[in-house]
Amino acid sequence: MRRSLVTLGILALAGAVTACGGSDAAMSAAKAGASTPPAHTEVAILAGGCFWCTEGAFDGLPGVVEAVSGYTGGEKANPTYEEVSAGGTGHFESIEVRFDPARITYAQILDVFWRQIDPTDAGGQFADRGSQYRSAIFVRDDAQRNIAEASKRALEATHWFDKPVATLILPAGPFYPAEEYHQNYHAKHPVEYKAYKWGSGRGPFLERVWKGKPPIEVVADTKAFTKPGDAELRRRLTPLQYEVTQHGATERAFANEFYDNHEPGIYVDIVSGEPLFSSADKFDSGSGWPAFTKPLEPANVVRSDEGSLMMTGIEVHSRLAGSHLGHVFADGPAPTGLRYCIDSASLRFVPATRLEAEGFGAYAKSVTK
């Protein structure tokens, strides 16, 4: 359904326009005063019906670097607005939110997102009907899926709605930015934007249903790890990561990502996300590969039946995904006397500042010596 501002009765909504002005003005001011972009950012892809409205909620939000309107979830590359709004491409109107995880977490991004939509509407959002206007969270990896599913469960547990939460959680695919005239629409056309937001029914719904509701607290299930299929692994992993984890290859010493990493945090399986090792148990073995005295979760690091602790070492792999990790030797320091010599290519590092956001908050006290 293509939007028509004429049918929304802009003049009749003048009072609503005035009532909404403060929030958007504050966001514009915050955006204008934004600081230098952070060195590390992450991306959330969200669909909540009209992208003018969802983008407007994130532009200028502290911690958000930028929000871009666009299309995702369909088969056609580089679709146009006319094609998507006609409903024939399979795409969702959506936004890509780039944010600084040190200032705002993915769980907090989702908390803002829920408050822009009717999560129980399976057929669109407010006046916009059709599959292209459905709500969805497009997750980019297992960590995002874990948090998104936990956030959805937490919303359902509030019992604020008398119907089931219909928002989809889907794997992220290509995101195509919308035409320039759609970008930052709320700031370029504030009167039309506010009139549309209220005339479509979104503004009144948010005011009536979401105003005053407390934050949605997310407790992620850190045990919900899965191994993707081979095609997905080849897409997500670098060639080296794939060869190491799937075929037992070995990366070069002193030329890998984590051998000299001293930042506090945990190391998880690059394939499944299973927690494996902690920075508190990491030491410099001089070998040129990351070395640990023990696993963070002993059950997640499995020894093979071949090899020798004293001679060739015993191969270790992750429990769930079966990823090759490296070898364990009996020449490590006290108190274990063991040296887990691990390939960086098998690992993903989660810094201490990101543990809570990625569902690993239970390990916050386990990353320092």
N, C-alpha and C positions, 0 to 999 in steps of 0.2 A: 504493500500500500504506500503510494508516494504521498509525501506530506504536502498539504496545502495550507499556507498561513491564512488565506482569505477565509476559509471555512471555520477558522478557530475564533473568529470574533475578536480581533485584536483590541479594538477600542473598548469593548465591554470588559476587558481584562486589565484595565489601567490600574485599578487598585491592587491587583495581584502583582503586577509588575513592580509597583512601588514597594510592596511588602518584601519582595525578593532581593531588592537592590543591595542590601548590606553585605550579604554573604559573598556575592560575586565580586563586589568592589574590594573586599578584603583579599580575595584570591588574586585579583589582578595586581593589587599592591604588593602582595607577597612575591608574585612572579616577577614583577619589575625589579624587586630588590634581591633577586636570587644571586647567590654567590657563585664562585667558579665551580664548574661541574666537578664532581668527585672523581677520583681515579678509578674506583670500582662501582659499577652499577649493575642492576639486575632488571629483568623485564617481566611484566605481567600482561597477559592478553585476556581481555574481558569483553563479553558481549552482554549488553543490557538494554536492547532496543535501540532507540534513536541515539546515534553516537554523539550528536550535539550535546545531549544532556549528560551522558556518562563522561565525556571528555571534560565538560565544564566543571564536573565535581572534583576532578583531579588536577586541573591546571592551577598552579600556584600553591598546591598543598605542600606543607613543609616536608622535605625529603624527596619529593617528586621532581625529577629533572625535566621531564616533558611527557605530555600525553598526546597521542596522535590518533586521529580517526581513520578507520579503514575497514577492510574486509578480510575475513578468514573463514576457514572451514569448508570451502567449496573446491571444485575441481578446476575451474577456469583460472588461468593465470591473468593477472592484471585486469580484473573486471572493472567495469564502469559503474557509477551509481545507478544509472538507468537499468543496467542488467541485473544488479543485485536487488534493487527495489522491486523489480518485476517478479522476483522469486524463482528465477530459473537456473541460477548458478550453484545453489547449495551453500552460498556464503552467508555468514552472519554479519550484520553491521556490528562493528567492534572497535575497541581501542587498544592501543599498545602503550602501556605505562612504563616508562623507564624511571627507576628510583634508586636512591642511595640506601642500601640495606643497613648502613650504620645509623641512619636517622629515622627510617620507617621500615618496618618488617613486612614481609609478604602477607602474614596474617593480618596486619593492620590495613594493608591495601585491600584485602578482601572484606574487612569490616566496613570500610568506606563504600566498597562496591555494593554490598547487600543493601545499604541504606539509600541507594539510588533506584531500586527496582521493586517490583512485586515478584518475589521469588516463587510464588505459587502459580503463576500464570504460564502455562505450557504452550500457549498459542500465539505469543507475541508479548508486547508490553504496551499497556494502556491503549491509546487509539491506533497504534501501529500493529497490524495483525499479519500473521504469516511466519513461516519458518525463519525468514531472514531477520526477524525481530525477536526471536527467542533469546532467553538469557542463558549464558554459558560461561564457564571458567575453562580456559584452554591452558593446560599444564605443560610445562617444558621439560620436566624431569620428574623422577620419583619423589624428590623432596617437595616440589610444588604439589604434586598429587596428594601426598600424605597430608600436607597442611590444608589443601582445599577440601579434602574429604572430612578432615577433622573440623574445619570451619562450618561445613554444611551440617554435620552431625550436631555441632554446638547450637546452630541456629534452630534446628529441629527440636532440640531439647528445651528450648525456651518456651515452646507452646504458644508463641505469639500469634500464630496463624491457625485457622481451623481447617486448612487444606494442606496437603503434602508439599514440601519444597520441590519444585519442578526444575530448578536450575541444573543444567547439565555440566558434567565435568568430563572434558574431552582432551585427547592429546593435541598439542599445538602443532600446527603446520605453517605454511607460508602466510605471512601477513602482508597485505597490499595496502599501502596508504591511500586514502581517498583523495579526491580532487582537492585542489588548494582552497576552493571557495567553501569547503566543509570544515577546514582546519580552523580551530580557535573561533568557531562561529559565535559562541556565547559572548566573546569580547568584541568581535567585529560588528555584530548585529544584536545588541543587547535587548532592544525592545521586542524585536521579532522572536528572539530566542525565549525570552521570559513568557511572552504571550503563548508561544507554542507549548512550552513546558507546562503551563497551567491549563491551557485549553485542551491539551491531550489527556488530561487527568492525572499526569504524573505528579505535578506540584501539590495538588490537594491530597493525593494519596500519601506522599512522603510526609506532609505536614500532619496528617491525621494518624498515620500508622507508626512512623519512625521517630517522630519528635519525642525526645526525652528517654528513649530506650538506651540502656547501658551498653558498653562495649561487649562484643561477642568474644568470650574467652576461649582460646583454642588450646586444647591439649592433644597434640599429635600422637598417633600410635606409632612409636618407633619400631615396632615389630612388623609392620605391614610393608615388607620389602618383596620385590618381584624381580625376576630375570626376564628382560624383553626378548623377543624372538630374534633370530639371526639377522634378518633384514634391518630391523630397528637398531641392533647393535652396530652394524656396519655404517648406518647413517649417523649414529651418535658418537661413536668412538673414532679416534684417529687410527690410522693404519697400525702404528706401533702399539697403541692400547689394545686393539683387537688381537694382534698377534701374540702379545704377552698374556692377556687374560684367557684367550681361547685356545692358543696353540703352545703355550709354555715358553715363548721366546724370552730372551733376556736383553734388557736395554744396556746401554753403555754406562760404565762407571764414571762418576764425576761429570756426567753430561745428562743429568735427569732432573726432574723438577723439584724433588723434595729432599735430596741427600743432605743439603745444608740448610733446611728450613728449621728455624728455631722459634717460630711463632706458636703460642699456645692454642690448642684445638684438638680435634680428633681426625682420624683418617678412616674413611669408609670405602667400601668396595665401589670402584668406578662403574661397575655394571649394575649392581642391585641396591647399593646404598647401605648395606649392612655395616654397622660400626665394627671396626677391626682393632685399631691401635690408638693410643693417646700420646700426646706430646710429652706427658709426664714420664713416659717409659722410653723415650727416644734418646739415643746417645750417638756420639760420633765414633764409629768403629774404625774409621780410616779406610773402609772398603770402597767408598764412593757410591754406596746405595743407602737408603734409609735403613736404620737398624733400631730394633726395639728389644727390650728385655722380656716383655710378655705382651700378650694380647689384651686389649681393653675388654673384650667379650670372648673369653676362651672358647665357648661353644661355637663361635662364628669362624674360628681359624682351625681348620682340620688338617691333620698330618696324613700323608700318604703312607703306604705300607713298605715303600722302597727307600733305599738310601741309608746313610749312617750319620748320626749326629756328629761324630768325631771326624769323619773323613769327607764325604761328599755333601753332607747335609741332607735333611729330609724335606722333600717338597711339601709346601703348605698351600691350601686353597681355601676359598670362602665356602661356608657351609651351604648357603642357599643357592648361590649362582654357580658354584663350582669354578670360580675364576682362579687361574693360577696367580699366586701372590709372590712366591719366592721360595726360600729355604730357611730352615732353622738349624743352627749349629750349637754345639756345646762348648763354645769358647767365649761366652759373654760375661759381663760383669755380675757382681752380686746385686741383688740377692738370689736371682734365678740361675745364674751361670749360663744363660741361653742368649743367643743372638739371632733374632728374627731378621734375616736379610731380605728386604722386600723391594720389589720393583715399583718405582714411582708411577709407572704407567698403569699399575693395577689400582691405584689409589685416587681418591678425591679428598682434598683437605677441607674441613669445615672449621674456620677460625672460631675462637671462643666467643667472639662478638656475634656470631651467627647461630650458635647452638640452639638457643630458644626459638628463633624464627624458623629453623628447619626441623623442629621436632626432636632435638637432641638435648633438651634442657636438663634431663636427668644426669647428663655427663658433665655438667658445668664445674663440679668440684673435683673432677678426675683429670683435669688437663694441666694442673700445676704440680710441681714436685714438693 
